[in-house]
Amino acid sequence: MSTPTMGDLSAPVTVLTSLMARFPGLPGVTVRICPIFPDQVELAVHDDLTAFEAWREALEISPEKVVHRVQSQGTTHVLDVHTVLMGARLHLVAYADILGRAPGLGAVS
């Protein structure tokens, strides 16, 4: 398998450019485009589940498609969903602390 070129990343870059033009008022997110998954753009939200929800609604992704899990020994919520947009895979993910828990201490009283 050959190493992907910058041209191979055009689909996710095109999707990102379109999202910026269509939704300039949505919250900023961490964006990841990499040659390991040259047909995917990842939008990651940290510590703001409301921002994840705004993006999910704007992208018209059904709430039933969102997968919720907990990681980091029960201290972090993860919301995760995938869709296809303009020929590229889009991965929307959010990470947020679980309130009332402190790492290594269990529930906070």
DSSP file (Angstrom, degrees, kcal/mol; ACC not computed):
  #  RESIDUE AA STRUCTURE BP1 BP2  ACC     N-H-->O    O-->H-N    N-H-->O    O-->H-N    TCO  KAPPA ALPHA  PHI   PSI    X-CA   Y-CA   Z-CA
    1    1 A M              0   0    0      0, 0.0     2,-0.1     0, 0.0     0, 0.0   0.000 360.0 360.0 360.0 133.7    0.0    0.0    0.0
    2    2 A S        -     0   0    0      1,-0.1     3,-0.1     3,-0.0     0, 0.0  -0.469 360.0 -96.4 -85.3 157.4    1.4    3.4   -0.9
    3    3 A T        -     0   0    0     -2,-0.1    -1,-0.1     1,-0.1     0, 0.0  -0.547  46.0-110.5 -70.8 130.1    1.6    6.4    1.4
    4    4 A P        -     0   0    0      0, 0.0     2,-0.2     0, 0.0    -1,-0.1  -0.296  31.7-139.6 -61.4 146.4   -1.4    8.7    0.9
    5    5 A T    >>  -     0   0    0      1,-0.1     3,-0.6    -3,-0.1     4,-0.5  -0.500  27.9-100.8 -98.1 171.4   -0.6   12.1   -0.7
    6    6 A M  G >4 S+     0   0    0      1,-0.2     3,-1.4     2,-0.2    -1,-0.1   0.867 124.6  59.5 -59.5 -35.4   -2.0   15.5    0.2
    7    7 A G  G >4 S+     0   0    0      1,-0.3     3,-1.6     2,-0.2    -1,-0.2   0.829  95.4  62.1 -62.2 -31.3   -4.3   15.1   -2.7
    8    8 A D  G <4 S+     0   0    0     -3,-0.6     3,-0.4     1,-0.3    -1,-0.3   0.683  97.6  59.2 -67.5 -16.7   -5.8   12.0   -1.1
    9    9 A L  G <X S+     0   0    0     -3,-1.4     4,-1.8    -4,-0.5    -1,-0.3   0.315  74.4 103.3 -91.9   8.1   -6.9   14.1    1.8
   10   10 A S  H <> S+     0   0    0     -3,-1.6     4,-2.6     1,-0.2     5,-0.2   0.848  71.5  59.2 -64.9 -35.1   -9.1   16.3   -0.5
   11   11 A A  H  > S+     0   0    0     -3,-0.4     4,-2.2    27,-0.2    -1,-0.2   0.956 110.3  39.7 -61.8 -51.3  -12.5   14.8    0.5
   12   12 A P  H  > S+     0   0    0      0, 0.0     4,-2.5     0, 0.0    -1,-0.2   0.868 115.6  52.6 -67.2 -32.4  -12.2   15.6    4.2
   13   13 A V  H  X S+     0   0    0     -4,-1.8     4,-2.5     2,-0.2    -2,-0.2   0.906 109.2  49.9 -66.5 -39.9  -10.7   19.0    3.6
   14   14 A T  H  X S+     0   0    0     -4,-2.6     4,-2.3     2,-0.2    -1,-0.2   0.908 110.9  49.5 -62.9 -42.4  -13.6   19.8    1.2
   15   15 A V  H  X S+     0   0    0     -4,-2.2     4,-2.6    -5,-0.2    -2,-0.2   0.932 111.2  49.3 -61.9 -45.5  -16.1   18.7    3.9
   16   16 A L  H  X S+     0   0    0     -4,-2.5     4,-2.3     1,-0.2    -2,-0.2   0.920 110.5  49.8 -61.4 -44.3  -14.3   20.8    6.5
   17   17 A T  H  X S+     0   0    0     -4,-2.5     4,-1.8     1,-0.2    -1,-0.2   0.908 111.9  49.0 -60.6 -42.1  -14.4   23.9    4.2
   18   18 A S  H  X S+     0   0    0     -4,-2.3     4,-2.8     2,-0.2     5,-0.2   0.908 109.8  51.0 -63.9 -42.8  -18.1   23.3    3.6
   19   19 A L  H  X S+     0   0    0     -4,-2.6     4,-2.6     1,-0.2    -2,-0.2   0.898 108.6  51.9 -62.6 -40.4  -18.8   23.0    7.3
   20   20 A M  H  < S+     0   0    0     -4,-2.3    -1,-0.2     1,-0.2    -2,-0.2   0.885 114.2  43.5 -64.0 -38.2  -17.0   26.2    8.0
   21   21 A A  H  < S+     0   0    0     -4,-1.8    -2,-0.2    -5,-0.2    -1,-0.2   0.889 119.2  42.0 -73.5 -40.1  -19.0   28.1    5.3
   22   22 A R  H  < S+     0   0    0     -4,-2.8    -2,-0.2     1,-0.2    -3,-0.2   0.822 127.3  27.7 -77.2 -32.4  -22.4   26.5    6.3
   23   23 A F    ><  +     0   0    0     -4,-2.6     3,-1.5    -5,-0.2    -1,-0.2  -0.401  63.6 149.7-130.3  56.5  -22.0   26.8   10.1
   24   24 A P  T 3  S+     0   0    0      0, 0.0    -1,-0.1     0, 0.0    -2,-0.1   0.743  75.8  55.4 -64.3 -21.4  -19.7   29.7   11.0
   25   25 A G  T 3  S+     0   0    0     -3,-0.1     3,-0.1     2,-0.0    -2,-0.1   0.512  82.5 106.4 -90.2  -5.2  -21.6   30.2   14.3
   26   26 A L  S <  S-     0   0    0     -3,-1.5     3,-0.1     1,-0.1    25,-0.1  -0.370  85.3 -85.1 -71.9 155.7  -21.2   26.7   15.6
   27   27 A P        -     0   0    0      0, 0.0    -1,-0.1     0, 0.0     2,-0.1  -0.239  49.0-103.3 -58.9 145.9  -18.7   26.2   18.5
   28   28 A G        -     0   0    0     -3,-0.1     2,-0.3    -4,-0.0    23,-0.0  -0.409  43.6-171.1 -67.2 146.8  -15.1   25.6   17.5
   29   29 A V        -     0   0    0     16,-0.1     2,-0.5    -2,-0.1    16,-0.2  -0.874  32.2 -93.9-133.9 164.4  -13.9   22.0   17.7
   30   30 A T  E     -A   44   0A   0     14,-2.8    14,-2.9    -2,-0.3     2,-0.4  -0.726  44.2-153.4 -78.4 129.8  -10.7   20.1   17.4
   31   31 A V  E     -A   43   0A   0     -2,-0.5     2,-0.4    12,-0.2    12,-0.2  -0.890  12.5-172.9-111.2 135.3  -10.3   19.0   13.8
   32   32 A R  E     +A   42   0A   0     10,-2.3    10,-2.5    -2,-0.4     2,-0.4  -0.976  12.7 164.7-132.8 122.0   -8.3   15.9   12.8
   33   33 A I        +     0   0    0     -2,-0.4     8,-0.1     8,-0.2   -24,-0.1  -0.998  18.6 168.0-128.5 126.5   -7.5   14.9    9.2
   34   34 A C    >   -     0   0    0      3,-0.5     3,-0.8     6,-0.5     6,-0.3  -0.971  46.6-119.4-143.2 156.6   -4.8   12.3    8.9
   35   35 A P  T 3  S+     0   0    0      0, 0.0    -1,-0.1     0, 0.0     4,-0.1   0.630 106.1  71.6 -70.7 -12.5   -3.3   10.0    6.2
   36   36 A I  T 3  S+     0   0    0      1,-0.3     3,-0.1     2,-0.1    -3,-0.0   0.900 117.5  20.7 -67.4 -38.8   -4.2    6.9    8.3
   37   37 A F  S X  S+     0   0    0     -3,-0.8     3,-2.0     3,-0.1    -3,-0.5  -0.704  78.7 174.8-124.3  75.9   -7.8    7.5    7.5
   38   38 A P  T 3  S+     0   0    0      0, 0.0   -27,-0.2     0, 0.0    -1,-0.1   0.609  76.4  53.0 -66.9 -10.8   -7.6    9.7    4.3
   39   39 A D  T 3  S+     0   0    0    -28,-0.1    50,-3.0   -27,-0.1     2,-0.4   0.191  99.1  81.9-105.1  17.0  -11.3    9.7    3.7
   40   40 A Q  E <   - b   0  89A   0     -3,-2.0    -6,-0.5    -6,-0.3     2,-0.4  -0.943  51.3-166.6-128.4 143.1  -12.3   10.9    7.3
   41   41 A V  E     - b   0  90A   0     48,-2.3    50,-2.6    -2,-0.4     2,-0.5  -0.992  15.9-153.9-120.3 135.1  -12.5   14.1    9.1
   42   42 A E  E     -Ab  32  91A   0    -10,-2.5   -10,-2.3    -2,-0.4     2,-0.5  -0.927   6.5-165.8-111.4 132.0  -12.9   14.0   12.9
   43   43 A L  E     -Ab  31  92A   0     48,-3.1    50,-2.5    -2,-0.5     2,-0.4  -0.975  14.3-169.2-113.5 117.2  -14.5   16.8   14.9
   44   44 A A  E     -Ab  30  93A   0    -14,-2.9   -14,-2.8    -2,-0.5     2,-0.4  -0.915   8.7-162.4-115.7 133.4  -13.8   16.5   18.6
   45   45 A V  E     - b   0  94A   0     48,-2.7    50,-2.4    -2,-0.4     2,-0.5  -0.926   7.7-158.1-112.3 134.7  -15.5   18.4   21.4
   46   46 A H  E     - b   0  95A   0     -2,-0.4    50,-0.2    48,-0.2     5,-0.0  -0.963  67.8 -14.7-120.2 126.2  -13.9   18.6   24.8
   47   47 A D  S    S+     0   0    0     48,-3.8    49,-0.2    -2,-0.5    -1,-0.1   0.758 111.7  90.8  61.8  29.9  -15.8   19.5   28.1
   48   48 A D    >>  +     0   0    0     47,-0.4     4,-1.4     1,-0.1     3,-0.6  -0.558  39.5 172.0-155.7  84.5  -18.9   20.8   26.3
   49   49 A L  H 3> S+     0   0    0      1,-0.2     4,-2.2     2,-0.2     5,-0.1   0.763  82.8  63.8 -66.7 -23.7  -21.7   18.3   25.5
   50   50 A T  H 3> S+     0   0    0      2,-0.2     4,-2.2     1,-0.2    -1,-0.2   0.885 101.0  50.8 -65.2 -38.6  -23.9   21.2   24.4
   51   51 A A  H <> S+     0   0    0     -3,-0.6     4,-2.2     2,-0.2    -2,-0.2   0.898 108.3  52.1 -65.4 -40.6  -21.4   21.9   21.6
   52   52 A F  H  X S+     0   0    0     -4,-1.4     4,-2.8     1,-0.2    -2,-0.2   0.935 110.0  49.2 -58.3 -45.8  -21.6   18.3   20.6
   53   53 A E  H  X S+     0   0    0     -4,-2.2     4,-2.7     1,-0.2    -2,-0.2   0.884 107.9  53.5 -63.8 -39.3  -25.4   18.5   20.5
   54   54 A A  H  X S+     0   0    0     -4,-2.2     4,-2.3     2,-0.2    -1,-0.2   0.923 112.5  44.5 -61.2 -44.0  -25.3   21.7   18.4
   55   55 A W  H  X S+     0   0    0     -4,-2.2     4,-2.4     2,-0.2    -2,-0.2   0.918 111.7  52.8 -66.4 -43.2  -23.1   19.9   15.8
   56   56 A R  H  <>S+     0   0    0     -4,-2.8     5,-2.3     1,-0.2     4,-0.3   0.932 112.5  45.0 -58.0 -46.4  -25.2   16.8   15.9
   57   57 A E  H ><5S+     0   0    0     -4,-2.7     3,-1.3     1,-0.2    -1,-0.2   0.921 112.1  51.1 -64.8 -44.1  -28.3   18.8   15.2
   58   58 A A  H 3<5S+     0   0    0     -4,-2.3    -1,-0.2     1,-0.3    -2,-0.2   0.867 111.5  48.1 -61.7 -36.4  -26.7   20.9   12.5
   59   59 A L  T 3<5S-     0   0    0     -4,-2.4    -1,-0.3    -5,-0.2    -2,-0.2   0.462 111.0-125.7 -83.2  -1.4  -25.5   17.8   10.7
   60   60 A E  T < 5 +     0   0    0     -3,-1.3     2,-0.5    -4,-0.3    -3,-0.2   0.893  50.8 161.6  56.8  44.8  -29.0   16.2   11.0
   61   61 A I      < -     0   0    0     -5,-2.3    -1,-0.2    -6,-0.1    -2,-0.1  -0.844  43.1-115.5 -95.6 128.3  -27.7   13.1   12.8
   62   62 A S    >   -     0   0    0     -2,-0.5     3,-1.7     1,-0.1     4,-0.4  -0.355  14.3-131.6 -62.0 136.4  -30.3   11.2   14.6
   63   63 A P  G >  S+     0   0    0      0, 0.0     3,-1.2     0, 0.0    -1,-0.1   0.795 105.4  67.4 -59.6 -26.5  -29.8   11.1   18.4
   64   64 A E  G 3  S+     0   0    0      1,-0.2    -2,-0.1     3,-0.0    -3,-0.0   0.720  93.1  59.5 -67.0 -19.9  -30.4    7.3   18.3
   65   65 A K  G <  S+     0   0    0     -3,-1.7     2,-0.3     2,-0.1    -1,-0.2   0.635  82.1 102.5 -82.3 -14.0  -27.1    6.9   16.3
   66   66 A V    <   -     0   0    0     -3,-1.2     2,-0.5    -4,-0.4    15,-0.2  -0.544  62.2-150.0 -75.5 130.1  -25.0    8.4   19.1
   67   67 A V  E     -C   80   0A   0     13,-3.0    13,-2.0    -2,-0.3     2,-0.5  -0.874   9.1-159.3-100.5 129.7  -23.1    5.9   21.2
   68   68 A H  E     +C   79   0A   0     -2,-0.5     2,-0.3    11,-0.2    11,-0.2  -0.912  20.3 157.6-109.1 134.8  -22.5    6.8   24.8
   69   69 A R  E     -C   78   0A   0      9,-2.2     9,-2.4    -2,-0.5     2,-0.4  -0.942  32.2-128.5-145.1 170.5  -19.7    5.2   26.8
   70   70 A V  E     +C   77   0A   0     -2,-0.3     2,-0.2     7,-0.2     7,-0.2  -0.961  29.8 169.4-122.3 139.2  -17.7    5.9   29.9
   71   71 A Q  E  >> +C   76   0A   0      5,-2.3     5,-1.8    -2,-0.4     4,-1.1  -0.766  46.5  59.3-136.8-176.7  -13.9    5.8   30.0
   72   72 A S  T >45S-     0   0    0     -2,-0.2     3,-0.8     1,-0.2    -1,-0.2   0.930 129.6 -51.9  56.9  51.5  -11.0    6.7   32.3
   73   73 A Q  T 345S-     0   0    0      1,-0.2    -1,-0.2    -3,-0.1    31,-0.2   0.855 110.1 -49.3  55.9  40.4  -12.2    4.6   35.2
   74   74 A G  T 345S+     0   0    0      2,-0.2    -1,-0.2    -3,-0.1    -2,-0.2   0.644 117.7 104.6  82.4  15.3  -15.7    6.1   35.1
   75   75 A T  T <<5 +     0   0    0     -4,-1.1    23,-2.6    -3,-0.8     2,-0.4   0.544  68.7  58.8-105.5  -7.4  -14.6    9.8   35.1
   76   76 A T  E   < -CD  71  97A   0     -5,-1.8    -5,-2.3    21,-0.3     2,-0.3  -0.977  63.8-146.7-133.5 126.2  -15.3   10.7   31.4
   77   77 A H  E     -CD  70  96A   0     19,-3.6    19,-1.9    -2,-0.4     2,-0.4  -0.632  17.1-164.5 -76.9 143.1  -18.4   10.7   29.2
   78   78 A V  E     -CD  69  95A   0     -9,-2.4    -9,-2.2    -2,-0.3     2,-0.4  -0.987   6.9-170.3-130.7 124.4  -17.8    9.9   25.6
   79   79 A L  E     -CD  68  94A   0     15,-1.9    15,-2.5    -2,-0.4     2,-0.4  -0.950  15.4-179.7-110.0 134.8  -20.4   10.6   22.9
   80   80 A D  E     +CD  67  93A   0    -13,-2.0   -13,-3.0    -2,-0.4     2,-0.3  -0.996  10.5 160.3-143.9 130.6  -19.5    9.1   19.5
   81   81 A V  E     - D   0  92A   0     11,-2.2    11,-2.7    -2,-0.4     2,-0.4  -0.993  17.1-156.9-151.8 148.0  -21.2    9.1   16.1
   82   82 A H  E     + D   0  91A   0     -2,-0.3     2,-0.3   -17,-0.2     9,-0.2  -0.934  18.9 158.8-123.4 146.6  -20.2    8.6   12.5
   83   83 A T  E     - D   0  90A   0      7,-2.2     7,-3.4    -2,-0.4     2,-0.4  -0.930  36.5-113.0-151.4 174.3  -21.9    9.7    9.3
   84   84 A V  E     + D   0  89A   0     -2,-0.3     2,-0.4     5,-0.2     5,-0.2  -0.966  31.3 178.0-116.5 133.9  -21.0   10.3    5.7
   85   85 A L  E >   - D   0  88A   0      3,-3.0     3,-1.9    -2,-0.4   -70,-0.1  -0.976  67.1 -18.1-140.1 121.0  -21.0   13.8    4.3
   86   86 A M  T 3  S-     0   0    0     -2,-0.4     3,-0.1     1,-0.3   -71,-0.1   0.848 127.7 -50.1  53.8  39.0  -20.0   14.8    0.7
   87   87 A G  T 3  S+     0   0    0      1,-0.2     2,-0.3   -72,-0.0    -1,-0.3   0.487 119.8  99.9  82.5   2.5  -18.3   11.5    0.1
   88   88 A A  E <  S- D   0  85A   0     -3,-1.9    -3,-3.0   -77,-0.2     2,-0.3  -0.906  75.0-114.6-119.9 150.3  -16.2   11.6    3.3
   89   89 A R  E     -bD  40  84A   0    -50,-3.0   -48,-2.3    -2,-0.3     2,-0.5  -0.655  29.4-157.5 -78.8 136.9  -16.6    9.9    6.6
   90   90 A L  E     -bD  41  83A   0     -7,-3.4    -7,-2.2    -2,-0.3     2,-0.6  -0.976   5.3-165.0-119.4 127.3  -17.3   12.3    9.4
   91   91 A H  E     -bD  42  82A   0    -50,-2.6   -48,-3.1    -2,-0.5     2,-0.5  -0.956   3.8-170.8-113.5 116.6  -16.6   11.3   13.0
   92   92 A L  E     +bD  43  81A   0    -11,-2.7   -11,-2.2    -2,-0.6     2,-0.3  -0.940  15.2 168.6-108.3 124.2  -18.1   13.5   15.7
   93   93 A V  E     -bD  44  80A   0    -50,-2.5   -48,-2.7    -2,-0.5     2,-0.4  -0.985  16.5-165.2-139.3 146.4  -16.9   12.8   19.2
   94   94 A A  E     -bD  45  79A   0    -15,-2.5   -15,-1.9    -2,-0.3     2,-0.4  -0.986   2.1-166.1-133.0 144.4  -17.2   14.5   22.6
   95   95 A Y  E     +bD  46  78A   0    -50,-2.4   -48,-3.8    -2,-0.4   -47,-0.4  -0.997  17.7 163.4-127.1 131.5  -15.4   14.0   25.9
   96   96 A A  E     - D   0  77A   0    -19,-1.9   -19,-3.6    -2,-0.4    -2,-0.0  -0.995  38.8-105.3-150.2 142.8  -16.6   15.5   29.2
   97   97 A D  E     - D   0  76A   0     -2,-0.3     2,-0.7   -21,-0.2   -21,-0.3  -0.337  35.0-118.9 -62.0 144.3  -15.9   14.9   32.8
   98   98 A I    >   -     0   0    0    -23,-2.6     3,-1.2     1,-0.0    -1,-0.1  -0.799  35.2-121.9 -84.9 119.9  -18.6   13.1   34.8
   99   99 A L  T 3  S+     0   0    0     -2,-0.7     3,-0.1     1,-0.2    -1,-0.0  -0.277  91.7  30.2 -63.3 145.7  -19.7   15.6   37.5
  100  100 A G  T 3  S+     0   0    0      1,-0.2     8,-3.1     7,-0.1     2,-0.4   0.507 100.3  98.7  85.7   4.6  -19.5   14.5   41.0
  101  101 A R  E <   -E  107   0B   0     -3,-1.2    -1,-0.2     6,-0.2     6,-0.2  -0.959  50.9-164.5-124.7 143.9  -16.4   12.3   40.4
  102  102 A A  E >>  -E  106   0B   0      4,-1.6     3,-2.5    -2,-0.4     4,-0.9  -0.989  40.8 -93.7-123.4 136.7  -12.8   12.9   41.0
  103  103 A P  T 34 S-     0   0    0      0, 0.0   -30,-0.1     0, 0.0   -29,-0.1  -0.218 108.1  -1.4 -52.1 125.5  -10.1   10.8   39.5
  104  104 A G  T 34 S+     0   0    0    -31,-0.2   -31,-0.0     1,-0.1    -3,-0.0   0.398 120.7  80.3  78.2  -3.8   -9.1    8.0   41.9
  105  105 A L  T <4 S-     0   0    0     -3,-2.5     2,-0.1     1,-0.3    -1,-0.1   0.547  80.8-144.6-112.5  -9.1  -11.4    9.3   44.6
  106  106 A G  E  <  +E  102   0B   0     -4,-0.9    -4,-1.6     2,-0.0    -1,-0.3  -0.418  62.0   2.8  75.4-156.8  -14.8    7.9   43.6
  107  107 A A  E    S-E  101   0B   0     -6,-0.2     2,-0.4    -2,-0.1    -6,-0.2  -0.346  72.1-132.1 -67.6 142.3  -17.9    9.9   44.2
  108  108 A V              0   0    0     -8,-3.1    -1,-0.1     1,-0.1    -2,-0.0  -0.810 360.0 360.0 -94.7 132.7  -17.5   13.3   45.7
  109  109 A S              0   0    0     -2,-0.4    -1,-0.1     0, 0.0    -2,-0.0   0.449 360.0 360.0 -87.5 360.0  -19.8   14.1   48.7
